[in-house]
């Protein structure tokens, strides 16, 4: 092997090792299947308390995603760094509601589509969830 190839291979291996190290803490604890997945309950910030987003979340999402989006035995917490905007955009929430989601970060099973929510409704729910995430220091 030439010196150039060795350098490229070593750089690639180093990159893979660093990526694995960075991602491990984020995903190591996400295999829980029952109970609260590790996010403590919290009171919504005053800026979203009593909003349409909170009401919609409580009516349509809290049964699975728990009170204040802290998770339950049926679904993961949305107040978790895996759902920060850089990893799950606001559009991903809309698509999840419209199309459902195959299980990929957690072992709760697939999420079915949620009928009866408009795009405006989902935007309000996402606004509420993002405020909870900010209050928790996720982003």
Buried (B, 14 or more C-beta within 10 A) or exposed (E): EEEEEEEEEEEEEEEEEEEEEEEEEEEEEBEBEEEBBEBEEBEBEEEBEEBBBBEBBBEBBBEBBBBBBBBBEEBBBBBBBBBBEEEBEBEBBBBBBEEEBEEEBBEBEEBEEBEEBEEEBBBBBBBBBBBBBBBBEBE
